[in-house]
Amino acid sequence: MKAMFTNFVLPLATKNGGGAAIVSRTLHTFGLGESTIAEKLGDLMRRNRNPSVGTTVANGIVSLRVNSRFESVEKATAEMEETTTLCREKLGQLIFGQDDQALEQVVGALLHRDAKCLLLATAESCTGGLLAKLITDVPGASACFHQGYITYSNEAKTDLLGVPADVIERHGAVSEPIALAMASGVRARSKTDYALSITGIAGPDGGTPAKPVGTVWIGLATPDTVRARHFVFTGDRP
Amino acid sequence: MKAMFTNFVLPLATKNGGGAAIVSRTLHTFGLGESTIAEKLGDLMRRNRNPSVGTTVANGIVSLRVNSRFESVEKATAEMEETTTLCREKLGQLIFGQDDQALEQVVGALLHRDAKCLLLATAESCTGGLLAKLITDVPGASACFHQGYITYSNEAKTDLLGVPADVIERHGAVSEPIALAMASGVRARSKTDYALSITGIAGPDGGTPAKPVGTVWIGLATPDTVRARHFVFTGDRP
C-alpha cells in the first residue's frame, strides 16, 4: 500500500525559452470510491486547470495527485499548497496522509501519538492475516500490537471471539452484526484500546447477488463505541 | 512466492542455419541455502553443460532452472527430463514443486490429498500474519484452514497458546523450545491435524550477535511428533 509518487520539484526549460517548474503532491484518501471523491472535488478536477488534480486507485485507496506548473518553483509551490488546502477543505478526514505515507504507517503513528502507546488487536476472516501483517510491517509496531486472530471458519469466530452462533446463523458471517461482534469480541479478549475486525467474501466462490464477491464489513471497537462499515471492493485475489 | 518462470518450448533458428530448440523447467526447493544446493548438485551445475542448471533465490526458496538446447524439441525435452531426474535424485524431498507451483499451493494440495481434508492452524510472531495470508490466498483454503493466531508479544504467546512464561524467560521468545511450544499449543487449542509456528527476529532492532536479525525458528506439530528448525534469512522487511 505504499504510495507510488513522492513530492518532487522539477525545473524545466520550456519551448518559448522561459523557465518553468512543476511541483507535485499526492494526498491519500480511504473510505469512498473514485467517482464520489471526484464529485466532492468538483471544479478542482476540471480539465486544463493549473494546478491540475487527478485521481488514481490502488488497494481501496483513492489518491489525488496535485500537479502545479508555473514559471518559478516558488510560484508553483505556493499554488500547489493552495490547491492542496482546497482539497483538504472538501475532503476533510477522508484524507489520511500524503506522498509516501502508507495507511498502516499513519495508523501506527496515531497509536504512538501520546506518551503511552495505545493497543490495537485484530480479528480477520477473508483477509486471512493481511491486516495484521500490514500493521506489523511498520517497524516499532510491537509496542502497540500484541496479538491478532484469524477466524476463517464460523466455529473459530464463535470459539475464539465469542461471536454467538445463532447470530451467524441468522445474518450470515459477512454482515454488520458479525463485524460488530468480532470487533467487540477481540477487544474484550485482548484487553486493548482499539480492535479492528474484517469479514468479507474474497471469492472466487461464495458470492451471491445480495453479497457479491468483494463485499466486506469492517468493524471498529473503541473504548466508547463499536461500529461497522460496509464496502464492496473490486479486483481479484492477489 | 510465485515462480517467475514457467516451462516453455522455443524453436530457434541458429547461426549455422540448422534448427534448434530450447526447453526449460524450473524446480523449487526449500530448506537449504543456495551454496549447499549447488554443492549437492555438483557437476550438474558446471559451466557449458547442456542442459545447463542454474539457481536463483527469492523469499527463502532456491529454484533450479534447467535449460536444454538441442537440434529438435524432442531431443531437448528428453535431455531436459533426464537432467531434471538427476536433480531430483540428488535433492529428494528438498524439491517441493516445479514451474509455477508456489509453496502455499503445494501445501494446500497436500492437505487436500485424501478424500478428507486435513486441518492446519498457524501461530505467528515475527511474520505477523503473512503465513496465514499465504495459505488463505489459495482458493479453497477455507476447507483446511479454520483459524490462526498472531502472538506478537510474550503475553499473547502465554495467554493464547499456553506457552509457559518461565520457558520464554529462560530461552527467549526466539528459540527452539518456544517454537515447539507454540506449535503444540496452537494444535491443541485448534484441534487440527497439523500446526505451524514461527518465531523470529524481523528487525530492524532486536538482533544480537547470538541471534542476529533474520534468525527464525519454525515449528511443526503433527499427530505423531513436534519438531522445529532453525533458519537465518537475509533481506529486509518488505
Interface residues (C-beta under 8 A of the other chain):
Chain A: T122 E124 T127 G128 G129 L130 L131 A132 K133 I135 T136 D137 P139 A141 S142 F145 H146 Q147 G148 Y149 I150 T151 Y152 S153 E155 A156 D159 L160 G203 P204 D205 R237 P238
Chain B: T122 E124 T127 G128 G129 L130 L131 A132 K133 I135 T136 D137 P139 A141 S142 F145 H146 Q147 G148 Y149 I150 T151 Y152 S153 E155 A156 D159 L160 G203 P204 D205 R237 P238
